[in-house]
Amino acid sequence: MDIKSSVQKRVEWIKNILAESGAKGIIYGNSGGKDCTLVGALCKLATDNVLGVIMPCQSVQNYGSDRDDALLAGKTFNIEQIEIDLTDVKIDMLNALDKELSKSIASEYSGTPAGNLANNYAGLCCAQLEKWNEAVEYLEKFDTKDDNTISPAAVGALGNAYAHTNQLDKAVDCLKKAAKMDDSNSLS
């Protein structure tokens, strides 16, 4: 692969989009990862008017190493960076999803694959919101039979929810079950 010509083609492509759209610059989301860093560098080669937006969201890693990497990428390529904390947006979204998934989809489609998945997602939303008793309620309704993809993680999430509600024996049982279910070793 000829890297120089590959970079030049991508930069020209970005310049063409700017020209066709009439845009005066580029705004991109900067997570600090290699993909965002590459996008930022290519955009900067196409135009000097580039802004990186760092959007941490409720995670220690988002506020730590990811943010630091994003700032370093901006500094390295001389790209202005701004930061918008999305924690409140995430919480609002999870609350809305929890309400919609649990009250509408899970109950209306009870006994169907969609209703089953809605129970899992509602449980995960509740866990993210630290509504552990509700998380247990929904995750216990999720039927794991005939599924090897989502079930190991769902059973692991139920184990975590049990741990947060001080049901430690159930937590250990679920976490062991999840590890046995997952043949990729990502949970064990």
N, C-alpha and C positions, 0 to 999 in steps of 0.2 A: 504494500500500500504506500502510495506517495502522500505522506502526511501534509507536506506543504501545499500540494494542489487540492487535497481534501479540505484543508482549512480555508483556502482561498475560495473554493466553490461555496462553502457554507457562508462565508462572509459576504460574498456576492449575492447569495440568495437572500440574506437578511437585508442587505442594501436595497435590493429590488422590492422587497415587501415594504420597506420604509417609503420608497419612492411611490409605489403604487397606492399605498394607503394615505399618503400625505402626512404620516406621523412625523413628529419632530424629534422623537427619541424612543427609548425602550425602557419599560419597567418590567422587572422579572422577580420572581420569588426566589430568595436565596436561603436555602436550608443549611448551607455549609458543606453539602455533599459534593462529590466529584462531578455529578451531572450539572448541578447548578453552577459550579465553578467554571465548567467548560462553557456553559451557556453565557455566563457573564463575560468571560474572556472573548468569545466570538462576537458578542454584541458590541463590546468596547472596540474591537477591531473594525466593526461596521460603522460605528458612530461614537462621538465623544459624549453624547447626551444619553447616559445610561444610569438608571437608578435601581439598586437592589433593595428588596423589601424582605427583612427578616421577620418571621411571624412565629415566635415561640408560643407554645400552647400547653401549659399545665405540666410540663415534664421537666424534671431536673436536667435531663440531657439537653432538652431544647434551650434551657437557660444557661447551660454550661458549655460543654465542648462543641456542640453544634453551632451555637451562637458565636463562640470564639472563632471557629473555623470560617463561618460566614463573614465575620468582620475582617479576618486575615485575607480572605479571597478578595474582598472589596478593596482593601489597602494595597494588595499586591498588584491589582489591575487598575488602580486609581478610579474605582467606581464608588460613588456616594452610596451610603447605606442608611436606611431608616428602619426603625423597629416598631412593629405593631403587635401588641400582645393579644392573641386570639383566645385566651383562656375563657373569658366571659362568653364569647361567641360559641365556643365548644360546649360549655355548660348549658347555654340556652338551647343549642341544637340537641344535645342529649336529652334534656327535659322534654322537648317537643317530640323527639323520636320515641322516648319512653312512653309518653302519653298516647301517641298515635299507634305505636306497635302493640302496646299492651291492651288498650281499650278497644281498638278497632280491629286490626288485622288478626291478632292472636285469638280474640274471642269470636269474631265473625267467621274466620276460616279455621276454627278449631277442628282438629282431626285431619287437616290437609298438610301437605308439605310446607305450604306458605305459612300456615298458622304455627307449625312446629318451628320453623326458622324464626318467626316473629317472637316466639317465646325466648329463643336463644338470644336474639338481638336485644330484646327488652331487658333481659337479665344482664347482658353486657353493658347496656346503657346505665342501668341501675348501679352496677358495680363501679363504673367510671364516676358516678355521682356519689359514691360511697353510701348508697341506700342498700345496705347489705342484706337486710331481711327480705326486701322486695327482690333483690337479685337472686337469693336462694329460691324464692317462690317461683320465679319465671324459669330459672335454669333447671329446677327439678321437673318442670313440665316438658322440657326439651327431650324428645325421644331420640336416643342415639342408635337405635337399631338400623341396620342396613346402610350405615354411613361410616366411612373411614377417613373422611376429609375434615369435616368440621367437628365431629364428635369428640376426638381427643382433647382439643382445645376447650370445648364446651364443658366437658367433665372436669378438666383442670380449673376452669373458671369457677365451676360449682365448688370445687375443693377450696379454692381461695375464699369464696364467699362464706363457706362453712367456717373457715378459720377466723374470719372477721366477726362472725357471730358466736365465737367461742364453742363451736361444735367440733372440737378437735379430732375426735375419733372418726367422724364422718369426713372431715377434711383429709385426713391421712388416707382413708380408704379411697376417696375420689382421686387424689393425686397419684396413688399407686395404680389405680385403674386407668387413668389417663396415660401414664407412662407405658403401661402394657399395650394400650390401644394404638399408640403412635409408633409405627415402625421406622420413622425417620429419625428417631432419637432427639427430636427438637424439644420434647417435653421431659425426657428422662435425665 
